Amino acid sequence: MEEPFVKTEIRKDENIVYKRTNLLVDRPLSYCPGCGHGVVHRMLMETLEEMDAQQNTIGVGPVGCSVLAYDFMNIDMLGAAHGRAPALATAIKRLWPNKFVFTYQGDGDLAAIGTAETIHACNRGENFTIIFINNGIYGMTGGQMAPTTLPGMRSSTSPYGRDVATMGNPLKITELIATLPGVHYVTRQAVHTPNHVRKTKKALRKAFEIQKENKGITFVEVVSNCNSGWKMTPVQSNKWMEENMFPFYPLGDIKVDGKLIEKKEAAGKE
Amino acid sequence: MGELRLMKGNEAVAEAAIRAGCDGYFGYPITPQSEVMEYLMAEKPHERTGMVVLQAESETASINMLYGAAGTGKMVLTSSSSPGISLMQEGLSYMAGAELPAVIVNVVRGGPGLGTIQPSQADYFQAVKGGGHGDYKMIVLAPASVQEMCDHVKTGFDLAFKYRTPVMILSDGAIGQMMEKVVLFDPIPRRTDEELIKQNPWAATGKPKDREHIIITSLDLDPAGQERVNLKLQAKYRTMEENEVLYETLNCEDAEYAFVAFGLSARICQKSMDLARARGIKVGLFRPITLFPFPVKQLNDLGKKVKGMLVVEMNAGQMIEDVKLSVGCSIKIEHFGRFGGIIPTPDEVVKALETQIIGG
């Protein structure tokens, strides 16, 4: 059959300026349209490809929306029990000190059920990278309240909004982790605009470069939308994220070269 | 012959791990097994063999460290005691599901709950019947001496890698704490990463260009796929039942009665057997060494020869269920147990034999 709208004659290697990285498996993602996971997957895999690290990387996936991350990332990976990824990564990195090791975790995984594993791996100064996707909700199980759900924010288990008096305050785990001496680099990024995507990729590259030098935990948080869980269109959810999530979880570097960035500066800087 | 030493059972586990070529130990302190990690930390195995030792923040973390390391083909060990092993059940289920090799030592103490720090055998069901969620089994080895605490570590690693399965050494507070002479096996060098990759092509060791990426997981969202996983596991367990049963018999040739006991209880029954035989009671001892796979056939054969069996356990009657399933209803089978950290005396075991089996 003819393809009238595709000029096949221009599909030549020398004309290709951007394509899917070979470190992403060629299959449909399981994520909702508009979700940030797919973008972060791609930035992470592009980073590892550019570092020629496919053979030298062992990844650890979480339980949550990205439980199937290992199906999309064309590297060797382990699927951890809910919250335990930092424990797996600790042992893997200790026994394979020359490999890149990372965990990829959501907010429920990292900041609720896995808080102990997260904090202690960070405090020991393990030499792996944590990629933390914060969308303020349990996506996979259907939109329940997460440790990072904002005050007043609705979820299926806080249907009238998060009441901090009875449900507690959202946990700013990234700021908490940044105070630990074992942690070398902490940054908070987003992937809802091309500019933010580029910054996230830069942060990932920086994290893996630091990992080479065995300086301790590198921690990249990505504040992301969950349009399905938030019951919004992707465009609405990104707008809501900018207006509500970013003031509470300000973007920018939080700790660089083992030193905390001054609060004023962090809040203003994206 | 290897080196002869006087050691605690817990120390023998630690020394055996170093000598077996173990790559890593991850644990958390709990009485009565803390000597395992204390010995390892003092011994600096990193300098001896390159073995990594790490004190985790919890048993939940240490079993998941084992999961991570085992998923990359490394030879790893943890040890704990009953409450800590309860915390590990999540990880054990995941490891069984993902088919990962590792050795887990349970130096059992009395329960339930925080219980006591004295020896017990009340974790038999937990170890043998699963403990965690889902249909899975572990190979369970029951040492009855400090020598076996040492030897079972090596046997455990062999079986763990042969079947890609977690292996539990089900000991107790007495075997862990008591000192006996032990003949240590000669050290086996740790595998190099190249050897590990060659021997364990299933392990997540970093994807080279010429093979597919490896995924270590226990998840299969397709029920037909998950059923296939289960059928594969069950087939593996049947193979273990055929090939890996270990047991010991003493004076069973002319026996009219038999004690059936594992671990420390079997040591006590040895003395009880001598006392009973001195009084003219022809009693033998059957000691299962693997609690899974259970010596079903061997006990069934013994059941055809003796008039009755006394199952002696430091619990309220757990292994007796497997003994009854093995032997059937043709002879009298009774349980004698002490609980909560009490060790039965040889005399009370003989008395139980006389009243519950012979006179009963």
Interface residues (C-beta under 8 A of the other chain):
Chain A: V25 Q54 Q55 N56 T57 I58 V60 V67 Y70 D71 M73 N74 I75 D76 M77 L78 G79 A80 A81 R84 A87 L88 A89 T90 A91 I92 R94 L95 W96 K99 A116 E117 H120
Chain B: D23 G24 F26 V52 L54 A56 E57 S58 T60 A61 S62 N64 M65 L66 Y67 G68 A69 G71 T72 K74 V76 E90 G91 Y94 A98 D193 A204 T205 G206 K207 P208 K209 H213 I214 I215 I216 T217 S218 L219
